Amino acid sequence: MPSLPDFKLETHFSRWEFKARHHLTASDAQSLSLKELLAMATEAERGAFENLWLGYTETHGAPELREAIAETYQRQSAKNILCFAGAEEGIYIANHVLLEKTDHAIVVTPNYQAAETIPLAICDVSGVGLDPDNDWDLDLDRIAAAIRPNTKLIHINFPHNPTGKIIARETLEGLIDLCRRHGIWLFSDEVYRSLGPKPERQLPQVADLYERGLSLNVMSKAYGLPGLRIGWIATTDERLLGKMERMKHYLSICNSAPSERLAIIALRNREQILARNNMLVRSNLVLLKEFFDEFPALFEWREPDGGCVGYPRYVGEGSVDEFTTDLVEQAGVLLLPSGIYKSDLGQVPTDRFRIGFGRANLAEGLAAFRNHLFRNQ
Ligand SMILES: Cc1ncc(COP(=O)(O)O)c(C=O)c1O
């Protein structure tokens, strides 16, 4: 079995995330402090947090947490939820439980790297590219053409990292029909769901629609609480959940007990937290539009449908890698160039960069970005 290659995005972040003055490519909404989150708790919830016994917890996740998570779905109850240490562990475990050496998987490109490198370390994988010339749409005919007799899993991610694309509901339903006809599992990374400028485009959660559907979600992105490291998979297939639970015994074993209590508080206040984060996203998108309108000779900007990252095209001189390297080294402004999203499964655009708009300090970062552009004119 081939070993996993370096995770390009995380390697880039290890170098720059806490060094660059302006993190303009974050994929999470503005975090809350512990104090702010605890201020939302009832007296009983605060007491449960402060008097918490710091022992191991249940591998599936605390029962109250799984109940609170299940309430965010239409057709799931606590028994359909398995918690993980972040979304990342969920991607790792689901691929390892579902795929064997002789299987084949299909993933969308460009992608959050784990979506392709984890299955590629197990079996054959095909990539189907979102089309930059057709508003990053997913072509179901291309998915159908990629299906082989041994295709076991299709991995999707909408709202999409890095483009912010959300496919149409009919496309998702068409994909589920295709999966059902061929007996294929559909792994849907929904970590950016509930966040973004176009709530009317929000898709239903795959676990609610399809008996072989897995919905991945996490406290990290829309809720802005990545430090909790609480993620989960929802599926109606309890046998599959059982197998994934057994693999979790080899990894994190259980979640962090304080994080579980804090995630319960956040989920019970989800309307308030999501409203705050969506307001921030909308006001940041106004700033981004103004910024990109100022520099039409350098950038082409398409407003994303969902999430808090977008993928503008760089049309200035030189490569986007040179441009983003100069920007972080000279002005302390961190972006992610498209080289980070290079895929082993096919051509992906090479003239893009990822920009984030979920954080509170965007105006400051854009001012430094603007100054850099003027200085280098
Ligand atoms: C699409 C996608 N899935 C999963 C993850 C992993 O999330 P976490 O950091 O909560 O494990 C990320 C993080 O950037 C992501 O963008």
The ligand as an SDF file (V2000), in Angstrom:
LIG
                    3D

 16 16  0  0  0  0  0  0  0  0999 V2000
  -13.6550   20.1060    2.7800 C   0  0  0  0  0  0  0  0  0  0  0  0
  -12.9950   19.8460    4.0850 C   0  0  0  0  0  0  0  0  0  0  0  0
  -13.2110   18.6870    4.7150 N   0  0  0  0  0  0  0  0  0  0  0  0
  -12.6310   18.4000    5.8950 C   0  0  0  0  0  0  0  0  0  0  0  0
  -11.7990   19.3120    6.5140 C   0  0  0  0  0  0  0  0  0  0  0  0
  -11.1570   18.9460    7.8350 C   0  0  0  0  0  0  0  0  0  0  0  0
  -11.7840   19.5840    8.8770 O   0  0  0  0  0  0  0  0  0  0  0  0
  -11.2160   19.5010   10.3750 P   0  0  0  0  0  0  0  0  0  0  0  0
  -10.0890   20.4690   10.4260 O   0  0  0  0  0  0  0  0  0  0  0  0
  -12.2980   19.9440   11.2260 O   0  0  0  0  0  0  0  0  0  0  0  0
  -10.7930   18.1160   10.6370 O   0  0  0  0  0  0  0  0  0  0  0  0
  -11.5480   20.5350    5.9010 C   0  0  0  0  0  0  0  0  0  0  0  0
  -10.6400   21.5230    6.5440 C   0  0  0  0  0  0  0  0  0  0  0  0
  -10.2110   22.4800    5.9340 O   0  0  0  0  0  0  0  0  0  0  0  0
  -12.1590   20.8090    4.6520 C   0  0  0  0  0  0  0  0  0  0  0  0
  -11.9710   21.9690    4.0200 O   0  0  0  0  0  0  0  0  0  0  0  0
  1  2  1  0
  2  3  1  0
  2 15  2  0
  3  4  2  0
  4  5  1  0
  5  6  1  0
  5 12  2  0
  6  7  1  0
  7  8  1  0
  8  9  2  0
  8 10  1  0
  8 11  1  0
 12 13  1  0
 12 15  1  0
 13 14  2  0
 15 16  1  0
M  END
$$$$
